[in-house]
Amino acid sequence: MSESLPMPKPDACNCLMLRQAARVVTQHYDRHLAAVGLTATQFWLLTRLVYKGAASINEIAKLMMADRTTVGRTLGPLEREALIEIHVDPADRRSRLAGPTQSGRSRVEAGFQHLAAANRSFEAAYGAERAAELRAMLAAITPELVAG
């Protein structure tokens, strides 16, 4: 690095601090959801399919604010475990739809108690009021950055 440029402080970078916090929080939820054989990402993707019904890879990517490749990597293990079914969209034969199986629905239902335990544990460590404020701040960030 050039001598004339000041070294940036890592704790002054919003992106770095959010990514680090996201990794730690994700690992916390992954540990809890491991009891039902799902990662936090798999759990939420599967939960959305259970509540919203079958969706295309593009729709899932938009809903999860992720790229198609990431969604594909997340769907693979769910399909291998028969928690989802992927089939051709009858309305558009070029598109594939992913939908939950009964096993997937059951896995989501079983995961709710572990999700609740992860939430309680997070709030016990961080504070329930601060956790609510954090969720509100993060919810406000997302649409602003997507739109901008």
Backbone as CSV, one residue per row, in Angstrom:
resi,resn,N_x,N_y,N_z,CA_x,CA_y,CA_z,C_x,C_y,C_z
1,MET,0.848,-1.173,0.000,0.000,0.000,0.000,0.892,1.235,0.000
2,SER,0.436,2.222,-0.686,1.196,3.460,-0.812,1.357,4.140,0.544
3,GLU,2.506,4.741,0.733,2.789,5.457,1.973,1.864,6.662,2.145
4,SER,1.359,7.229,1.033,0.559,8.443,1.129,-0.905,8.164,1.502
5,LEU,-1.348,6.915,1.396,-2.728,6.591,1.744,-2.814,6.095,3.184
6,PRO,-3.731,6.635,3.943,-3.871,6.154,5.328,-4.494,4.755,5.331
7,MET,-4.063,3.936,6.256,-4.609,2.587,6.397,-6.029,2.701,6.941
8,PRO,-7.027,2.135,6.237,-8.395,2.228,6.762,-8.551,1.395,8.030
9,LYS,-9.399,1.855,8.905,-9.677,1.121,10.135,-10.779,0.108,9.843
10,PRO,-10.528,-1.173,10.084,-11.556,-2.181,9.784,-12.876,-1.932,10.504
11,ASP,-12.821,-1.435,11.745,-14.071,-1.240,12.485,-14.834,0.001,12.023
12,ALA,-14.287,0.739,11.053,-14.988,1.894,10.489,-15.685,1.530,9.174
13,CYS,-15.577,0.278,8.749,-16.192,-0.164,7.496,-17.509,-0.878,7.806
14,ASN,-18.606,-0.277,7.376,-19.925,-0.866,7.630,-20.043,-2.264,7.026
15,CYS,-19.543,-2.428,5.818,-19.637,-3.724,5.137,-18.912,-4.810,5.920
16,LEU,-17.683,-4.545,6.305,-16.900,-5.541,7.047,-17.566,-5.895,8.373
17,MET,-18.005,-4.894,9.103,-18.602,-5.154,10.413,-19.922,-5.926,10.283
18,LEU,-20.743,-5.588,9.276,-21.994,-6.323,9.050,-21.716,-7.766,8.648
19,ARG,-20.727,-7.965,7.762,-20.401,-9.330,7.322,-19.891,-10.179,8.484
20,GLN,-19.040,-9.597,9.323,-18.536,-10.343,10.473,-19.670,-10.700,11.426
21,ALA,-20.515,-9.732,11.716,-21.649,-9.994,12.608,-22.585,-11.031,11.985
22,ALA,-22.824,-10.919,10.694,-23.714,-11.873,10.014,-23.155,-13.289,10.094
23,ARG,-21.852,-13.435,9.927,-21.245,-14.775,10.031,-21.412,-15.351,11.428
24,VAL,-21.158,-14.540,12.441,-21.276,-15.016,13.827,-22.723,-15.389,14.146
25,VAL,-23.665,-14.541,13.764,-25.078,-14.816,14.034,-25.537,-16.045,13.250
26,THR,-25.119,-16.152,11.994,-25.483,-17.321,11.185,-24.946,-18.598,11.811
27,GLN,-23.714,-18.586,12.282,-23.142,-19.766,12.938,-23.944,-20.131,14.183
28,HIS,-24.395,-19.130,14.926,-25.217,-19.359,16.122,-26.514,-20.079,15.737
29,TYR,-27.200,-19.580,14.716,-28.455,-20.195,14.279,-28.198,-21.559,13.638
30,ASP,-27.113,-21.697,12.907,-26.760,-23.000,12.317,-26.596,-24.065,13.402
31,ARG,-25.948,-23.701,14.509,-25.760,-24.666,15.601,-27.112,-25.142,16.144
32,HIS,-28.046,-24.221,16.302,-29.368,-24.594,16.811,-30.146,-25.435,15.796
33,LEU,-30.108,-25.052,14.534,-30.888,-25.752,13.513,-30.243,-27.061,13.061
34,ALA,-28.992,-27.290,13.459,-28.325,-28.562,13.132,-29.111,-29.739,13.706
35,ALA,-29.859,-29.508,14.767,-30.658,-30.572,15.384,-31.693,-31.140,14.415
36,VAL,-32.102,-30.338,13.416,-33.047,-30.831,12.408,-32.373,-30.987,11.040
37,GLY,-31.046,-30.923,11.035,-30.295,-31.176,9.812,-30.360,-30.076,8.775
38,LEU,-30.551,-28.835,9.212,-30.618,-27.707,8.282,-29.684,-26.590,8.731
39,THR,-29.195,-25.847,7.757,-28.507,-24.595,8.070,-29.573,-23.507,8.152
40,ALA,-29.205,-22.353,8.665,-30.157,-21.242,8.749,-30.649,-20.851,7.358
41,THR,-29.763,-20.819,6.384,-30.149,-20.468,5.014,-31.126,-21.489,4.452
42,GLN,-30.834,-22.772,4.636,-31.736,-23.813,4.160,-33.094,-23.720,4.852
43,PHE,-33.071,-23.489,6.168,-34.317,-23.397,6.928,-35.201,-22.282,6.380
44,TRP,-34.625,-21.081,6.180,-35.442,-19.960,5.732,-35.896,-20.119,4.298
45,LEU,-35.065,-20.682,3.454,-35.493,-20.916,2.078,-36.650,-21.919,2.063
46,LEU,-36.503,-23.002,2.787,-37.543,-24.027,2.862,-38.813,-23.460,3.503
47,THR,-38.665,-22.659,4.544,-39.821,-22.040,5.198,-40.588,-21.158,4.225
48,ARG,-39.878,-20.386,3.435,-40.546,-19.516,2.459,-41.303,-20.339,1.424
49,LEU,-40.724,-21.464,1.000,-41.431,-22.325,0.049,-42.668,-22.959,0.679
50,VAL,-42.571,-23.318,1.951,-43.724,-23.899,2.645,-44.864,-22.882,2.696
51,TYR,-44.558,-21.634,3.000,-45.599,-20.623,3.142,-46.046,-20.009,1.819
52,LYS,-45.145,-19.873,0.867,-45.486,-19.217,-0.402,-45.820,-20.201,-1.514
53,GLY,-45.419,-21.460,-1.357,-45.639,-22.443,-2.412,-44.467,-22.497,-3.373
54,ALA,-44.609,-23.329,-4.388,-43.535,-23.531,-5.364,-43.168,-22.205,-6.027
55,ALA,-41.886,-22.061,-6.320,-41.383,-20.831,-6.937,-40.226,-21.169,-7.866
56,SER,-40.016,-20.311,-8.848,-38.881,-20.490,-9.761,-37.591,-20.105,-9.038
57,ILE,-36.487,-20.538,-9.602,-35.177,-20.195,-9.040,-35.024,-18.670,-9.002
58,ASN,-35.454,-17.990,-10.074,-35.364,-16.520,-10.103,-36.211,-15.888,-9.011
59,GLU,-37.430,-16.393,-8.793,-38.298,-15.850,-7.751,-37.686,-16.060,-6.365
60,ILE,-37.116,-17.249,-6.155,-36.483,-17.541,-4.869,-35.291,-16.622,-4.654
61,ALA,-34.486,-16.443,-5.694,-33.306,-15.569,-5.591,-33.724,-14.148,-5.219
62,LYS,-34.779,-13.654,-5.863,-35.254,-12.296,-5.563,-35.780,-12.219,-4.130
63,LEU,-36.539,-13.211,-3.727,-37.110,-13.246,-2.379,-36.016,-13.300,-1.312
64,MET,-34.965,-14.083,-1.567,-33.878,-14.259,-0.611,-32.782,-13.194,-0.767
65,MET,-32.938,-12.322,-1.777,-31.923,-11.315,-2.100,-30.560,-11.974,-2.295
66,ALA,-30.575,-13.028,-3.112,-29.360,-13.790,-3.396,-29.274,-14.005,-4.904
67,ASP,-28.117,-14.454,-5.375,-28.003,-14.750,-6.801,-28.441,-16.189,-7.071
68,ARG,-28.694,-16.480,-8.342,-29.186,-17.801,-8.748,-28.230,-18.921,-8.344
69,THR,-26.930,-18.670,-8.439,-25.939,-19.688,-8.101,-26.041,-20.072,-6.632
70,THR,-26.167,-19.083,-5.769,-26.301,-19.341,-4.335,-27.569,-20.130,-4.053
71,VAL,-28.669,-19.741,-4.690,-29.934,-20.453,-4.507,-29.792,-21.896,-4.970
72,GLY,-29.149,-22.097,-6.113,-28.936,-23.455,-6.629,-28.138,-24.312,-5.658
73,ARG,-27.093,-23.743,-5.061,-26.286,-24.484,-4.083,-27.085,-24.809,-2.830
74,THR,-28.003,-23.934,-2.472,-28.832,-24.170,-1.285,-29.909,-25.209,-1.571
75,LEU,-30.462,-25.190,-2.779,-31.523,-26.131,-3.135,-31.009,-27.559,-3.299
76,GLY,-29.770,-27.719,-3.752,-29.217,-29.055,-4.020,-29.367,-30.022,-2.856
77,PRO,-28.847,-29.691,-1.674,-28.988,-30.607,-0.543,-30.442,-30.835,-0.139
78,LEU,-31.286,-29.809,-0.280,-32.698,-29.967,0.067,-33.379,-30.961,-0.877
79,GLU,-32.991,-30.902,-2.135,-33.552,-31.847,-3.104,-33.032,-33.267,-2.847
80,ARG,-31.732,-33.401,-2.555,-31.158,-34.728,-2.275,-31.810,-35.383,-1.062
81,GLU,-32.195,-34.569,-0.091,-32.848,-35.102,1.107,-34.357,-35.225,0.942
82,ALA,-34.850,-34.964,-0.263,-36.282,-35.041,-0.595,-37.124,-34.082,0.257
83,LEU,-36.546,-32.916,0.584,-37.284,-31.890,1.314,-37.983,-30.936,0.343
84,ILE,-37.491,-30.924,-0.903,-38.134,-30.164,-1.977,-38.181,-31.034,-3.222
85,GLU,-39.062,-30.642,-4.120,-39.117,-31.248,-5.450,-38.886,-30.133,-6.453
86,ILE,-38.119,-30.422,-7.473,-37.895,-29.450,-8.543,-38.468,-30.051,-9.817
87,HIS,-39.325,-29.284,-10.466,-39.952,-29.762,-11.695,-40.099,-28.616,-12.690
88,VAL,-40.369,-28.966,-13.931,-40.534,-27.977,-14.986,-41.826,-27.204,-14.747
89,ASP,-41.749,-25.897,-14.933,-42.916,-25.029,-14.803,-43.833,-25.262,-15.999
90,PRO,-45.058,-25.735,-15.788,-45.949,-25.990,-16.923,-46.276,-24.725,-17.720
91,ALA,-46.209,-23.554,-17.079,-46.498,-22.294,-17.768,-45.323,-21.806,-18.610
92,ASP,-44.119,-22.221,-18.266,-42.904,-21.818,-18.995,-41.926,-22.976,-18.934
93,ARG,-41.896,-23.798,-19.941,-41.114,-25.033,-19.948,-39.608,-24.780,-19.788
94,ARG,-39.162,-23.535,-19.954,-37.742,-23.217,-19.762,-37.406,-23.006,-18.298
95,SER,-38.419,-22.832,-17.469,-38.223,-22.519,-16.055,-38.498,-23.747,-15.190
96,ARG,-37.788,-23.809,-14.084,-38.017,-24.888,-13.108,-38.595,-24.295,-11.833
97,LEU,-39.483,-25.050,-11.216,-40.101,-24.640,-9.959,-39.616,-25.550,-8.840
98,ALA,-39.364,-24.963,-7.687,-39.010,-25.724,-6.491,-40.156,-25.590,-5.512
99,GLY,-40.582,-26.709,-4.961,-41.654,-26.695,-3.974,-41.357,-27.674,-2.858
100,PRO,-41.924,-27.442,-1.689,-41.650,-28.317,-0.547,-42.384,-29.652,-0.662
101,THR,-41.771,-30.688,-0.134,-42.427,-31.984,0.007,-43.037,-32.035,1.407
102,GLN,-43.779,-33.093,1.680,-44.322,-33.252,3.031,-43.181,-33.378,4.043
103,SER,-42.107,-34.054,3.657,-40.935,-34.147,4.550,-40.349,-32.769,4.818
104,GLY,-40.328,-31.916,3.792,-39.829,-30.554,3.962,-40.695,-29.755,4.909
105,ARG,-42.002,-29.901,4.763,-42.931,-29.214,5.668,-42.710,-29.677,7.110
106,SER,-42.546,-30.972,7.279,-42.321,-31.523,8.624,-41.010,-31.025,9.211
107,ARG,-39.975,-30.916,8.370,-38.669,-30.449,8.846,-38.765,-28.996,9.298
108,VAL,-39.491,-28.179,8.541,-39.678,-26.783,8.936,-40.400,-26.722,10.276
109,GLU,-41.465,-27.477,10.405,-42.219,-27.478,11.661,-41.328,-27.898,12.830
110,ALA,-40.504,-28.914,12.624,-39.591,-29.369,13.680,-38.539,-28.309,13.993
111,GLY,-38.185,-27.490,13.012,-37.166,-26.468,13.207,-37.622,-25.270,14.017
112,PHE,-38.953,-25.055,14.098,-39.443,-23.867,14.796,-38.987,-23.800,16.250
113,GLN,-38.996,-24.918,16.967,-38.572,-24.866,18.373,-37.087,-24.542,18.484
114,HIS,-36.284,-24.981,17.530,-34.846,-24.689,17.549,-34.588,-23.239,17.155
115,LEU,-35.395,-22.724,16.229,-35.306,-21.314,15.865,-35.660,-20.450,17.080
116,ALA,-36.707,-20.833,17.779,-37.113,-20.083,18.979,-36.006,-20.106,20.028
117,ALA,-35.372,-21.254,20.186,-34.268,-21.357,21.152,-33.100,-20.469,20.727
118,ALA,-32.800,-20.426,19.439,-31.722,-19.566,18.940,-32.060,-18.103,19.183
119,ASN,-33.319,-17.727,18.932,-33.748,-16.344,19.180,-33.631,-15.993,20.664
120,ARG,-34.101,-16.894,21.534,-34.013,-16.628,22.987,-32.562,-16.468,23.424
121,SER,-31.708,-17.334,22.931,-30.298,-17.298,23.305,-29.631,-16.011,22.805
122,PHE,-29.945,-15.619,21.564,-29.401,-14.383,21.009,-29.858,-13.194,21.852
123,GLU,-31.151,-13.148,22.158,-31.687,-12.028,22.925,-31.186,-12.014,24.365
124,ALA,-30.919,-13.184,24.923,-30.353,-13.241,26.272,-28.948,-12.630,26.280
125,ALA,-28.196,-12.872,25.223,-26.829,-12.346,25.145,-26.802,-10.882,24.730
126,TYR,-27.679,-10.482,23.826,-27.628,-9.148,23.224,-28.641,-8.191,23.840
127,GLY,-29.721,-8.737,24.402,-30.802,-7.918,24.953,-31.984,-7.909,23.996
128,ALA,-33.166,-8.170,24.514,-34.368,-8.256,23.671,-34.678,-6.917,23.000
129,GLU,-34.559,-5.837,23.746,-34.863,-4.518,23.178,-33.845,-4.146,22.098
130,ARG,-32.571,-4.386,22.386,-31.531,-4.090,21.387,-31.704,-4.964,20.153
131,ALA,-32.104,-6.228,20.340,-32.320,-7.126,19.203,-33.462,-6.610,18.334
132,ALA,-34.535,-6.130,18.951,-35.659,-5.563,18.193,-35.212,-4.319,17.431
133,GLU,-34.423,-3.473,18.071,-33.900,-2.272,17.403,-32.988,-2.659,16.236
134,LEU,-32.164,-3.671,16.444,-31.264,-4.140,15.386,-32.063,-4.627,14.182
135,ARG,-33.091,-5.443,14.422,-33.933,-5.935,13.317,-34.563,-4.775,12.561
136,ALA,-35.037,-3.775,13.285,-35.660,-2.614,12.643,-34.646,-1.851,11.793
137,MET,-33.448,-1.656,12.323,-32.409,-0.953,11.555,-32.027,-1.735,10.305
138,LEU,-31.849,-3.036,10.451,-31.470,-3.855,9.297,-32.575,-3.892,8.261
139,ALA,-33.822,-3.959,8.700,-34.956,-3.945,7.766,-35.001,-2.638,6.988
140,ALA,-34.616,-1.550,7.633,-34.611,-0.252,6.958,-33.474,-0.134,5.952
141,ILE,-32.357,-0.772,6.223,-31.201,-0.714,5.328,-31.494,-1.406,4.010
142,THR,-32.098,-2.578,4.073,-32.239,-3.434,2.900,-32.917,-2.740,1.722
143,PRO,-34.137,-2.211,1.857,-34.770,-1.617,0.686,-34.057,-0.366,0.185
144,GLU,-33.447,0.384,1.088,-32.738,1.587,0.678,-31.561,1.261,-0.225
145,LEU,-30.809,0.214,0.123,-29.650,-0.143,-0.678,-30.044,-0.853,-1.959
146,VAL,-31.104,-1.636,-1.929,-31.574,-2.314,-3.150,-32.049,-1.283,-4.153
147,ALA,-32.774,-0.266,-3.674,-33.316,0.766,-4.558,-32.214,1.684,-5.095
148,GLY,-31.159,1.873,-4.302,-30.142,2.857,-4.643,-29.135,2.329,-5.556
